[in-house]
Amino acid sequence: MATTQSQQVADRLTELTGRGVDLVGITTFGDVSKAQLSQLGGTGVFVSELREKLAADEIDFAVHSLKDLPTTPDPRLVLAAIPLRDDPRDALVGSRKLADLAPGSRVGTGSPRRIAQLRLLRPDLDYVPIRGNADTRIGKVTSGELDGVVLAAAGLARLRRDDEIANFFDTDEMLPAPGQGALAVECRADRPELIKLLSTLDDARTRDAVIAERAVLAALEAGCSAPVGAYAVDDGHTLTLTATVVSIDGAAAVRKSTTGPISSAMELGRELAATMIAEGAGQLMGEQAH
């Protein structure tokens, strides 16, 4: 997945600027560990090695899945571009839609956020935590070990495996992870010419939307191991932001929406998070932590 999306960014940069790009493969701890993501300490496990390579000037820029990027900035680096977002939704891979699965069917996902929201939709199914790349996860369905797996629709499309999707989850059913479907292009903060070059990849409306989503996550002081979903839509004038925190058993949820000016994306996210905390979101996250 990382290689595929990095190559897509490299090809687009070459198309826009005429500059060639060489890919450098870097394996992160998050890639090789077999532990569940919630046990690994959250988002940074997929990006820390890349950031150290950037800081050491061993690579010029790095491409991340934005949902894997910690909300706390690294002062050595800058988020030079957030390209146009792909499909932000989650998707079920398997032979049947979620509604058509028999009670007790086994559905795999590595995300507490997905498990919590799936339990709101189908509390009668068995949700199995899994790790591994998309091929490994889908293989558990084709082998009959699982009846379905839930993955990001954007990732499946990038791998050209979206024809195996049984159903998409609209955002009113399941809110994606903040930044899901978007990529982040990061480089050193002391390289203005490179920052300018990479900025040709930036999509302003995507950036506004994900700033609001990530502001919710940051204000809730949550990593991606917490059951937090957020999604913002930029219509060119205003942002509509929706976020949720769900207990891991799916028994309780706080879901709120707000609308405001694009110029106040970060403030919008912080204010929505404060409203959610006042309505019990912090308690739900505390239950997840334990």
N, C-alpha and C positions, 0 to 999 in steps of 0.2 A: 504493500500500500504506500509506504513512505517513498519508495523508489518511483512508483507510478506517478504520484502527485508532484514529486519534485521534478520529474521529467516534463510534466505538463507545464509547470511554472517556467522551467528553463526554456522550453520551446516557445512559450508565449513571450518571454523576455527577448529572445532572439528575433522573433517576428516583429516586435515593436521597436527594437533598438539596433538590430543588426549585430549585436554582441554575442559571441559564442559562449557557451556554458559547459563546463565539465562537471559531472556528478561525482561526489565523493561519498561512498557509503560509510555510515557510522552506526554501529550497533549499540543501542542503549540498554541500561539495566532493565528498564521496563519491557524491552523486547524479549529478553532472554529469561527473565524470571517466570516461574510457574505459579507464583503466589497470586491471589486475587488482588485486584487493583486497590481495594479498600485497605488491604494489609500492607501495601507498598508505600503509603504516605501520600497518595494523590497524584496530581497532575505532573509534578516536576520530574518523575521517573522517566518520562519519555523525552525530555528536552535538556536535562542538565549537562549531559556529555556534549551535545551539540553547542550549547552556550559556551562551554569551556573551550571548545575548538575555535569558536568565533573570537572569544576574548584573547586567545593565544595567536590569533591571526593565521591559523592553519587552514581556515576556509573563509571565503568572502561573505557568503550569506547562507542562511539555513531556512528550510521550509518546514513548518510545523502544521499539524492539524490544530486550528485555533483552540478547540476545546481542550487540548492537552497543555496549553500554555498557562502557567500560573498567573494569577491576577496581580501579584506583586511584581512590579517592574524590576529589571536588572539595570542598574545605572550605567553599566558598561555598554549596553546594547540599545537599539531602537527598533521599533516595529515599523519598518520602512514601507510596507505595503500589505494591504488586505485585499486580495483580488475579489472579483465578483463571486458571490456566494453561489454554491450549488445547492441542490435540494436539501433543506435542513431537517427533513422528517426522518423518523425511524421507520424501519420496514421489517416485516416478517418473511423469512425465507422458509419455504416448505411446500407441501402439496395442498394445504388447506389454509383458509383464512382463520384468524383467531376465533371468530364467532362460530366457526364450523368444527373446531377441535373438540373431541370428546372430553368430558370431565376426567381429570387425572392425567391428561396428556402432558408430556415433558417438553418444556420450552427453555432453551438455553440463552443466557446473556451474561456478560461480565459486569453489567452496570446496575448498581443499587437503584439508580434513578429509574431505569426501565422496569426493574422488578416491581418497585413500589407502584408505579403507574399501571403496569399490567395487572397487578392484583386489584386495582380499582375496577378494571374492565372485566377480568375473569378470575375471581378469587378461587375458583374450583380447579385451576390448573397447577401443575407442579413446575416451579421455576428453578432451573438448575444453573448455578454459577459456572461459567466456563472462561477459559483464556485461549490465546492462540490467534493466528491471523485469520482472515476471512475464509480462506480455503479450508483450514483446519476446522473452523466452526461449522461451515456448511457441510463438510464431510461427515459430521456427526448426525446430520439429517439424512444424507444419502445412505449412510450405513444402517440407519434405523435406530441408532442410539437415542436420538432425540426426534420429537415430532415437528420441531421448528426452532429457528434461532432468530433473534432480533439483532439487527445491525443498522448502521447508518446508511440511509438510501444513497447519499452522495458517494460513500466509499464503494458501494456495490456498482454504481454507475461508472466510477473511475476504473474499476476492474473489469467492466463490461460483463457483470454478472447480474444486472438488474432484471434480466429476463427470468430469473429464478425467484423473484419476489411474489409472494402470495397475496400480501396486501400492505399498503402504506398506512401509517397511522397519521391522520390529520392532526394538526396542532391543537385542535379542540379536544382530541382524545388523549394525546400524549405530547407533552411539551418536550422539545429536544434539549440537549445540554447547551448551555450558553456558548455561542460561537459555532455550534455544529453545522457542518456543511461548508464552513469557511476555512481558508488557509491563511497562515501568517508567514510573512517573509521578514526575517530578522537579520540585522547586520550590526557592526560596531557603530557606536554613536559618534566616533571621531573620524568618520569617512564620509564627508558631505557629498562628494562626487558620486559615490556609490549609492548613497541614500537617494540622491536625485535620479539616478538611473533606475533604481528599483521602484521609485514612486510612480513610474509609468504603468505599473501593474495595479495600482491602487484603485479601488472602487469606493467612492465617497459614501454612497448610500449603504453599502454593506458595512463600512467602517462605523457609521453612525449607529446602525442597528446593533452591532456586536459590542460597541462601547456600552450601550445601555444594558445589554444582557449581562456582560461581565461585571458591570457596576453592581448589579443585584448580587451576583455571586460573591464579590469582594466584600460587600456590606454585610452579607450573611456570614462572612468569615468561613466560607465552605470551600473544600476542594471538590474534585470530581467524584470522590467517594461518597459524598452526601447526596441524598435524593432531591436534588434541585433541578428544575427545568425552567428555561426562560426563552422567550422568543419575541423579537421586535420587528415591526414592519414599518418601513419608511416610505411614505407616499409622495415624497418630494417636498413636503411642507411640514408635516408632523410625524411623530413617532407614536405608534401604539405598542405598548410593552405589556406582555403577560408573563407572569412567573408563578411557580408553584413549589411548595415543599410538601412531600408526602411521607408519612410514616412507612417504614420498610415493610410492615405487614399490610399496607394498603387500607388500614382501618380509618385513618384520619388524614386530612389534607387541608392546606391553606393555599388558595389560588386567588390571585388578584390581578387586575389590569389597570392601566393608566395611560393617558395620552398627553403629549406635550410637544413643545417645539424641538426641532432637530438639534438646535444649538445647545440644548440643555440635556443631551442624551445621558451624560454621566449622573447629573443631578436627578434625572427622572428615575434611573435605576436605584440610586441610593434612597430616594424617598419611597419608592415602592417596597424596597426591602424593609425599611423602617415600619411601614404599615403592616407588612406581613409578620414581622417580629412582634408587633403589638397585638396581633391576632393569634399568636401561639406558634409561629413557625420555628422560633428558636428552641422551643420545647421539643418539637418533633425531630429537629436535627440532633438535639441532645440524646434522644432516645436511640437514634441511629448510631451515634458514637459509642453507645454502650451495648 
